[in-house]
Amino acid sequence: MCDNKLFLEQLKYLVENNLSLNESVINQLVEKYDKNPFLTVQLYQIIKNNEAILPFFQDIESAIYDYIVNEEMTNEKTYYGATLYVADMFDTTHTYIKCKVSRSREELQEIS
């Protein structure tokens, strides 16, 4: 689970420093964190598309999980199904995802 946080922090670093996600970088991330190249590109795009609000998130891992859960729920999945999907995507537990999503939502309430 800690690897997921480090992986997402690395992607956030790339975006914040305007570094591109080329094939070499993808291969390094895939090798280091044992993630799917497609997932790596997809997550990089999510972070890049939300670059303007990155400074407001203290926990990028929670924010990303929450974002993907919300996206999955727009595809007519239940909250339970969406959190299971994200847990499977990141090879972690359903409970861990639920806790992280809850934390992200608390963080958003504090900001507003």
C-alpha positions as CSV (number, residue, x, y, z in Angstrom):
1,M,0.0,0.0,0.0
2,C,2.9,2.3,0.7
3,D,4.2,1.7,-2.8
4,N,0.9,3.2,-4.2
5,K,1.5,6.4,-2.3
6,L,5.1,6.6,-3.4
7,F,4.0,5.9,-7.0
8,L,1.4,8.6,-7.0
9,E,3.8,11.1,-5.3
10,Q,6.3,10.4,-8.1
11,L,3.6,11.1,-10.8
12,K,2.6,14.3,-8.9
13,Y,6.3,15.3,-8.9
14,L,6.5,14.9,-12.6
15,V,3.4,17.0,-13.2
16,E,4.5,19.7,-10.7
17,N,7.9,20.0,-12.4
18,N,6.5,19.9,-15.9
19,L,8.4,16.7,-16.7
20,S,6.9,14.6,-19.5
21,L,6.0,11.0,-19.2
22,N,8.0,9.5,-22.0
23,E,8.6,5.8,-22.6
24,S,11.8,5.8,-20.6
25,V,10.1,7.3,-17.5
26,I,7.1,5.0,-17.9
27,N,9.4,2.0,-18.0
28,Q,11.3,3.1,-14.9
29,L,8.0,3.6,-13.0
30,V,6.6,0.3,-14.2
31,E,9.8,-1.5,-13.1
32,K,10.2,0.3,-9.8
33,Y,6.5,0.1,-8.7
34,D,5.3,-2.9,-10.6
35,K,2.4,-1.0,-12.2
36,N,0.7,-1.4,-15.5
37,P,2.0,1.1,-18.2
38,F,-1.6,1.9,-19.1
39,L,-2.5,2.7,-15.5
40,T,0.7,4.8,-15.2
41,V,-0.3,6.9,-18.2
42,Q,-4.0,7.1,-17.1
43,L,-3.0,8.3,-13.6
44,Y,-0.5,10.8,-15.0
45,Q,-3.3,12.3,-17.1
46,I,-5.6,12.6,-14.2
47,I,-3.0,14.4,-12.2
48,K,-2.1,16.6,-15.2
49,N,-5.7,17.5,-15.9
50,N,-6.1,18.6,-12.2
51,E,-2.8,20.3,-11.9
52,A,-4.3,23.6,-10.8
53,I,-5.7,22.1,-7.7
54,L,-2.7,20.0,-6.7
55,P,-1.4,22.4,-4.0
56,F,-4.7,22.0,-2.1
57,F,-4.2,18.3,-1.6
58,Q,-2.0,17.1,1.2
59,D,-2.6,13.4,0.4
60,I,-2.5,12.7,-3.3
61,E,-3.2,9.1,-2.8
62,S,-6.6,9.8,-1.1
63,A,-7.4,12.4,-3.7
64,I,-6.7,10.0,-6.6
65,Y,-8.7,7.2,-5.1
66,D,-11.7,9.6,-4.5
67,Y,-11.5,10.9,-8.0
68,I,-11.5,7.4,-9.6
69,V,-14.4,6.3,-7.3
70,N,-16.4,9.3,-8.3
71,E,-15.7,8.6,-12.0
72,E,-16.7,5.0,-11.6
73,M,-19.9,6.0,-9.9
74,T,-20.8,8.2,-12.9
75,N,-20.6,5.0,-14.9
76,E,-23.6,3.6,-12.9
77,K,-21.5,1.7,-10.3
78,T,-22.5,1.8,-6.7
79,Y,-20.1,3.2,-4.1
80,Y,-19.3,-0.3,-3.0
81,G,-18.6,-1.4,-6.6
82,A,-16.5,1.6,-7.3
83,T,-14.3,1.2,-4.2
84,L,-13.9,-2.5,-5.1
85,Y,-12.8,-1.5,-8.6
86,V,-10.2,0.9,-7.2
87,A,-9.0,-1.6,-4.7
88,D,-8.4,-4.1,-7.5
89,M,-6.8,-1.5,-9.7
90,F,-4.2,-0.7,-7.0
91,D,-3.9,-4.2,-5.6
92,T,-5.0,-3.2,-2.1
93,T,-8.0,-3.8,0.2
94,H,-11.5,-2.4,-0.1
95,T,-11.4,-1.1,3.4
96,Y,-8.2,0.8,2.8
97,I,-9.8,2.5,-0.3
98,K,-12.9,3.4,1.7
99,C,-10.8,5.0,4.5
100,K,-8.7,7.0,2.0
101,V,-11.8,8.2,0.1
102,S,-13.3,9.3,3.4
103,R,-10.1,11.1,4.3
104,S,-10.1,12.9,1.0
105,R,-13.7,14.0,1.4
106,E,-13.0,15.3,4.9
107,E,-10.0,17.2,3.5
108,L,-12.2,18.8,0.8
109,Q,-14.7,19.9,3.4
110,E,-11.9,21.6,5.4
111,I,-10.9,23.5,2.3
112,S,-14.4,24.8,1.5
